[in-house]
Amino acid sequence: MTDPTLVFVRETRPGSRLVVNFGVFSGREATEAEIYRLAQALLEELDSVEIVSQQRFEFASEVEATVHQVSVELPASAEGREARLVEIVEAWAKDSIGERYTITP
C-alpha cells in the first residue's frame, strides 16, 4: 500500500483542479473559516478561485468509505503555475490540520 498524497493535480477540461485529501489526514471536514482562509491565500496569486468542499461515499459489497476532499478549481489563467499553487494549498492544509491537533481542552 502506498502513502496517500495530501494534495495532487487532476487535469480537467478546461484547466485543472487541485484536490486535497483533507479527511484522510485530519479525520474531519474542513471548516468554513478554513475554506475562507484558503481562498484568501489563493487570491494573492489568482484573480478568482472556486473551492468545493465535499464528502464522498464509496460502497462495495464488503467495504464502505467516507472521504472528505477539498478541491480548488483553477482558472485557465493559472496554467503553468500549478506547482506554486500546490505549495500554497499544501501549506494551508498542513496548517489547518495541525491547528486542530494542537488544541487541548
N, C-alpha and C positions, 0 to 999 in steps of 0.2 A: 504494500500500500504506500502511496506517495503522500507527502505532506500537502495539505490544501494550501492554495495560494490566497493571500489576503486580497490583492487587487489584480485584476487582469483586464486586458483589452479584448473586446469582442467586436469584430468587424461587422458593420451593418451597412445598409444602403439607404440613403447616403450617409457618410460619416462613420463614426464608431461610437462605442459605448464602453465606459469603464464600469466594471462590476466589482463590488466589494462583498466578499463573503462575510458579512458583518456578524451574523448569528453564530457561525461556526467558531469564531474566535471570541465572541463576547457572551454567548449564551442568552442573548436578549435582542430585542429590536432597537434600532437607533431611535433616539428621542427626537421630537420636533425641534427642540433647541439645537441638538447636534446637527440636524439637517440644515438648519439656517446657518450654523457656523461653517459648514462645508460650502454652502452657496457663497457666503461672503469671501471665503478663501479663493474660490474659483473665479469670482468676479474681479479679482485683482489681475487675472490673466485673460479672461474672456468677456465679451460684451453681454452675453446672456448664457444661461445654462438651465437645463431641465434635469431634475433629480427625481427618481422614482424609488420609493421605499416599499418593498413588497415582501409578503410572506408566501412562500411556495410550499405546496403539499405534494408529496410524491408517494404513490402507493404501488405495491406489488403484492403478490399472494402472501408472502411471509414478511414483508417489510413495509414500514410506514416511516416517513421522514417529513419534518417541517424545517424549512430553511428560510432564514431572513436575509435578504440581499438588498443592497443599496446600489442603484445604477445611475450613472451620470451619462446622459445623452449629449454627446459632443457635437457642436455645430460644424458644418463643413469648414468654417474658418479656422478650426483648431487642427486641421490636418498638418502633420509634421511636428506637432507639439505634444503628442501623446505621452512621451517619456516624462516631460516636465509635469504634466497634469497628473500622471500616475504618482509622482513624488508627492504632490500636494494632497491627493486623495489618501494615499497611504499614511502620510503624516497625520492627517485628520483622523483616520480610522484608529491608528495606534494611540493617539491622544484620547479619543473618545472611549476606547476600550479600557485603557489604563486608568482613566479617571474614575470609573466605577469600581475598579478593583482596589483602589487606594482609599476609598471612603470607608470609615469604620463607624459602627453605630454608637 
